[in-house]
Amino acid sequence: MTRRSGILVVDKAAGLTSADVVLLMRRRLRVRPVGHAGTLDPDATGVLPILVGEATKLTPYLHDTDKEYVATLRLGVRTDTQDVGGTVLATAPVPPLSADDVRAAARRFVGRIRQVPPMYSALRHQGRRLYELAREGVEVERAAREVVVAAIDVEEVAPPAVRLRVVCGKGTYIRTLAADLGDVLGCGAAVESLRRTRVGPFGLAGSVPSDEIRTMEGEALADRMLTPDAALTGWPTVSLDARDAGRFLHGQAVEVTPAPSGAAPVAVRGPGDVLLGVGEVVAGGRVKPARIIHADHPGRRVLPA
């Protein structure tokens, strides 16, 4: 393997868990660590960034980026899983609805909202996953959590189906959003299909279908990986000379002129424009290391058009 660190943008097929894709990548690349940036439900498809080697250090930053989904909802049904694969709890007639009716209802869920996580989720309660308890018929109380929904675009209304495009922050459950929207519309709703089209800077363009990974050689997969700094696309950047780069790599805060504005993390580069890691801006116009990246291959930094 000529490259052991990077990011592969996978287009996950239905029927696979996110962990399945991680395991498949470990076997094909024969490297550790390997992780993913944002769980997708088994029945959901779409963008799943797989982080390999040093790139896994950037996972928390990708988790914090916004995500985009296209969801088709089936109105008139409520299920225990909040999607059509679950047990039907109730049905109701679907009232006459226009696109404007759905848009008006959807506006209630744009901005900072509170969601009660579904029982069929990977959250833990006393050491066990909620979905494990749900499968045993156990329901526990869940506290509502604040999430951010940046936009909901109503793309099509053809009752009983409604198609939405949702841009949201971390921790947002699209299934719960669908169920809550169905309640506002007065008939209930469940997710019929869900496709994630973007995670932060990574979209479907240039992604590798998960089914192809099974037959690709490790070298071919490595060639498709982006370098770790692709995760930091659009970030403010500071550049260090060789002396300060050495200090940064040894865990020391370094003075930067001009000092970065704001408190947001910055991408830190050294001689040759090599990514050194992620820095945090501290008092005195200095930047201290938050994550140090030891990438092992120059690779490809530019995202697919």
C-alpha positions as semicolon CSV with decimal commas, in nm:
position;residue;x (nm);y (nm);z (nm)
1;M;0,000;0,000;0,000
2;T;0,149;0,333;-0,107
3;R;-0,105;0,534;0,092
4;R;-0,239;0,439;0,430
5;S;-0,423;0,759;0,522
6;G;-0,707;0,936;0,348
7;I;-1,080;0,963;0,293
8;L;-1,290;0,750;0,061
9;V;-1,635;0,889;-0,014
10;V;-1,862;0,586;-0,038
11;D;-2,214;0,572;-0,183
12;K;-2,363;0,321;0,060
13;A;-2,621;0,080;-0,073
14;A;-2,934;-0,022;0,117
15;G;-2,901;-0,329;0,335
16;L;-2,556;-0,245;0,470
17;T;-2,482;-0,088;0,804
18;S;-2,219;0,183;0,827
19;A;-2,010;-0,060;1,033
20;D;-2,035;-0,316;0,750
21;V;-1,870;-0,067;0,513
22;V;-1,594;0,008;0,766
23;L;-1,524;-0,365;0,807
24;L;-1,516;-0,412;0,432
25;M;-1,266;-0,127;0,394
26;R;-1,042;-0,272;0,664
27;R;-1,033;-0,605;0,484
28;R;-0,963;-0,455;0,142
29;L;-0,700;-0,206;0,260
30;R;-0,555;-0,423;0,536
31;V;-0,500;-0,116;0,754
32;R;-0,620;0,026;1,084
33;P;-0,772;0,246;1,204
34;V;-1,074;0,291;0,978
35;G;-1,391;0,478;1,072
36;H;-1,684;0,667;0,926
37;A;-1,823;1,017;0,961
38;G;-2,192;0,985;1,043
39;T;-2,401;0,671;1,073
40;L;-2,656;0,589;0,804
41;D;-2,950;0,360;0,878
42;P;-2,918;0,021;0,703
43;D;-3,206;0,103;0,467
44;A;-3,069;0,449;0,388
45;T;-2,833;0,509;0,099
46;G;-2,585;0,774;0,000
47;V;-2,275;0,956;0,115
48;L;-2,070;0,784;0,383
49;P;-1,716;0,924;0,421
50;I;-1,475;0,652;0,530
51;L;-1,167;0,781;0,711
52;V;-0,848;0,577;0,705
53;G;-0,536;0,602;0,918
54;E;-0,439;0,953;1,023
55;A;-0,757;1,090;0,866
56;T;-0,960;0,934;1,149
57;K;-0,830;1,216;1,371
58;L;-1,055;1,450;1,173
59;T;-1,373;1,250;1,240
60;P;-1,508;1,489;1,508
61;Y;-1,484;1,783;1,268
62;L;-1,676;1,601;0,995
63;H;-1,939;1,499;1,251
64;D;-1,990;1,869;1,321
65;T;-2,052;1,962;0,955
66;D;-2,399;1,993;0,807
67;K;-2,556;1,712;0,606
68;E;-2,809;1,700;0,324
69;Y;-3,075;1,434;0,269
70;V;-3,348;1,361;0,020
71;A;-3,634;1,186;0,198
72;T;-3,957;1,044;0,059
73;L;-4,232;1,029;0,319
74;R;-4,546;0,819;0,314
75;L;-4,834;1,006;0,471
76;G;-5,117;0,844;0,662
77;V;-4,914;0,591;0,861
78;R;-4,729;0,582;1,191
79;T;-4,479;0,305;1,271
80;D;-4,264;0,209;1,566
81;T;-3,942;0,269;1,370
82;Q;-4,069;0,589;1,203
83;D;-4,005;0,432;0,862
84;V;-4,221;0,206;0,648
85;G;-4,021;-0,102;0,745
86;G;-4,150;-0,091;1,100
87;T;-4,464;-0,221;1,266
88;V;-4,767;-0,009;1,181
89;L;-4,907;0,156;1,492
90;A;-5,183;0,359;1,330
91;T;-5,320;0,469;0,995
92;A;-5,523;0,775;0,903
93;P;-5,675;0,923;0,589
94;V;-5,455;1,178;0,416
95;P;-5,629;1,517;0,384
96;P;-5,610;1,714;0,061
97;L;-5,266;1,879;0,070
98;S;-5,093;2,126;-0,157
99;A;-4,720;2,193;-0,169
100;D;-4,786;2,521;0,014
101;D;-4,964;2,330;0,293
102;V;-4,660;2,106;0,341
103;R;-4,419;2,401;0,321
104;A;-4,614;2,586;0,589
105;A;-4,601;2,282;0,818
106;A;-4,232;2,221;0,743
107;R;-4,138;2,576;0,841
108;R;-4,212;2,485;1,203
109;F;-3,911;2,253;1,194
110;V;-3,654;2,494;1,050
111;G;-3,405;2,649;1,290
112;R;-3,313;2,526;1,636
113;I;-3,569;2,264;1,728
114;R;-3,603;1,995;1,991
115;Q;-3,633;1,628;1,900
116;V;-3,700;1,322;2,111
117;P;-3,460;1,056;1,978
118;P;-3,638;0,748;1,844
119;M;-3,620;0,417;2,028
120;Y;-3,481;0,264;1,711
121;S;-3,149;0,447;1,731
122;A;-2,792;0,371;1,831
123;L;-2,804;0,588;2,144
124;R;-2,719;0,408;2,466
125;H;-2,926;0,364;2,781
126;Q;-2,749;0,202;3,077
127;G;-2,491;0,051;2,846
128;R;-2,729;-0,086;2,584
129;R;-2,831;0,048;2,244
130;L;-3,185;0,181;2,231
131;Y;-3,265;-0,032;1,926
132;E;-3,170;-0,344;2,122
133;L;-3,421;-0,252;2,393
134;A;-3,683;-0,163;2,132
135;R;-3,654;-0,505;1,971
136;E;-3,727;-0,657;2,312
137;G;-4,039;-0,445;2,343
138;V;-3,883;-0,216;2,604
139;E;-3,933;0,158;2,580
140;V;-3,741;0,403;2,798
141;E;-3,787;0,773;2,849
142;R;-3,566;0,987;2,624
143;A;-3,491;1,352;2,686
144;A;-3,552;1,592;2,398
145;R;-3,235;1,725;2,239
146;E;-3,172;2,045;2,050
147;V;-3,076;2,004;1,685
148;V;-3,042;2,250;1,398
149;V;-3,234;2,221;1,072
150;A;-3,100;2,475;0,823
151;A;-3,351;2,417;0,544
152;I;-3,641;2,199;0,433
153;D;-3,731;2,219;0,065
154;V;-4,053;2,053;-0,047
155;E;-3,963;1,899;-0,384
156;E;-4,281;1,706;-0,459
157;V;-4,624;1,650;-0,310
158;A;-4,815;1,357;-0,458
159;P;-5,022;1,216;-0,168
160;P;-4,963;0,987;0,000
161;A;-4,599;1,061;-0,095
162;V;-4,402;1,376;-0,014
163;R;-4,038;1,431;-0,112
164;L;-3,823;1,666;0,094
165;R;-3,466;1,790;0,075
166;V;-3,331;1,858;0,424
167;V;-3,011;2,031;0,531
168;C;-2,940;1,977;0,899
169;G;-2,676;1,961;1,168
170;K;-2,540;1,669;1,364
171;G;-2,772;1,455;1,573
172;T;-3,082;1,522;1,360
173;Y;-3,305;1,220;1,300
174;I;-3,479;1,250;0,965
175;R;-3,720;0,970;1,064
176;T;-3,826;1,169;1,370
177;L;-3,855;1,484;1,161
178;A;-4,086;1,297;0,923
179;A;-4,300;1,160;1,205
180;D;-4,331;1,501;1,370
181;L;-4,420;1,663;1,038
182;G;-4,684;1,396;0,983
183;D;-4,835;1,480;1,320
184;V;-4,858;1,847;1,226
185;L;-5,026;1,752;0,899
186;G;-5,277;1,549;1,103
187;C;-5,229;1,210;0,941
188;G;-4,889;1,081;1,050
189;A;-4,594;0,998;0,829
190;A;-4,307;0,751;0,797
191;V;-3,993;0,756;0,586
192;E;-4,026;0,549;0,269
193;S;-3,677;0,615;0,134
194;L;-3,380;0,816;0,254
195;R;-3,070;0,917;0,061
196;R;-2,788;1,128;0,200
197;T;-2,647;1,349;-0,073
198;R;-2,380;1,538;0,120
199;V;-2,169;1,532;0,435
200;G;-1,985;1,861;0,479
201;P;-1,771;1,908;0,166
202;F;-1,833;1,555;0,037
203;G;-2,110;1,484;-0,212
204;L;-2,207;1,201;-0,443
205;A;-1,984;1,322;-0,726
206;G;-1,680;1,096;-0,742
207;S;-1,810;0,861;-0,471
208;V;-1,744;0,487;-0,488
209;P;-2,052;0,260;-0,478
210;S;-2,022;0,029;-0,180
211;D;-2,094;-0,273;-0,399
212;E;-1,777;-0,201;-0,599
213;I;-1,556;-0,207;-0,291
214;R;-1,601;-0,583;-0,263
215;T;-1,421;-0,637;-0,594
216;M;-1,163;-0,357;-0,588
217;E;-0,801;-0,423;-0,498
218;G;-0,654;-0,229;-0,208
219;E;-0,431;-0,022;-0,436
220;A;-0,729;0,078;-0,649
221;L;-0,920;0,188;-0,340
222;A;-0,620;0,382;-0,212
223;D;-0,598;0,563;-0,545
224;R;-0,959;0,678;-0,504
225;M;-0,897;0,822;-0,157
226;L;-0,871;1,194;-0,099
227;T;-0,599;1,320;0,131
228;P;-0,702;1,393;0,490
229;D;-0,708;1,770;0,439
230;A;-1,002;1,733;0,199
231;A;-1,211;1,719;0,519
232;L;-1,099;2,076;0,595
233;T;-1,211;2,227;0,264
234;G;-1,310;2,591;0,314
235;W;-1,142;2,622;0,654
236;P;-0,927;2,923;0,744
237;T;-0,561;2,829;0,706
238;V;-0,235;2,937;0,865
239;S;0,106;2,855;0,718
240;L;0,418;2,795;0,927
241;D;0,785;2,802;0,840
242;A;1,006;2,502;0,914
243;R;1,100;2,625;1,262
244;D;0,743;2,686;1,380
245;A;0,619;2,373;1,205
246;G;0,860;2,171;1,416
247;R;0,735;2,336;1,732
248;F;0,371;2,277;1,635
249;L;0,442;1,908;1,567
250;H;0,594;1,881;1,914
251;G;0,276;2,012;2,074
252;Q;0,377;2,374;2,124
253;A;0,166;2,680;2,054
254;V;0,320;2,906;1,792
255;E;0,276;3,274;1,718
256;V;0,105;3,353;1,389
257;T;0,115;3,688;1,208
258;P;-0,139;3,808;1,120
259;A;-0,330;3,633;1,396
260;P;-0,641;3,440;1,281
261;S;-0,966;3,613;1,364
262;G;-1,238;3,438;1,562
263;A;-1,225;3,126;1,772
264;A;-1,291;2,869;1,498
265;P;-1,034;2,592;1,447
266;V;-0,787;2,644;1,163
267;A;-0,602;2,417;0,923
268;V;-0,229;2,441;0,987
269;R;0,019;2,388;0,704
270;G;0,394;2,374;0,692
271;P;0,659;2,405;0,421
272;G;0,545;2,264;0,090
273;D;0,182;2,330;0,187
274;V;0,179;2,002;0,381
275;L;-0,105;1,967;0,631
276;L;0,031;1,951;0,985
277;G;-0,300;1,933;1,165
278;V;-0,579;2,135;1,321
279;G;-0,502;2,430;1,543
280;E;-0,696;2,626;1,803
281;V;-0,655;3,002;1,829
282;V;-0,545;3,109;2,178
283;A;-0,460;3,441;2,340
284;G;-0,164;3,639;2,214
285;G;-0,212;3,562;1,846
286;R;-0,097;3,204;1,887
287;V;-0,221;2,874;1,753
288;K;-0,191;2,554;1,956
289;P;-0,226;2,199;1,822
290;A;-0,566;2,032;1,857
291;R;-0,495;1,743;1,617
292;I;-0,159;1,660;1,460
293;I;-0,176;1,478;1,127
294;H;0,109;1,262;1,001
295;A;-0,016;1,199;0,647
296;D;0,194;0,951;0,453
297;H;0,115;1,032;0,090
298;P;0,060;1,360;-0,096
299;G;-0,239;1,216;-0,282
300;R;-0,531;1,416;-0,419
301;R;-0,670;1,712;-0,226
302;V;-0,916;1,851;-0,475
303;L;-1,275;1,736;-0,438
304;P;-1,450;1,601;-0,750
305;A;-1,630;1,865;-0,954
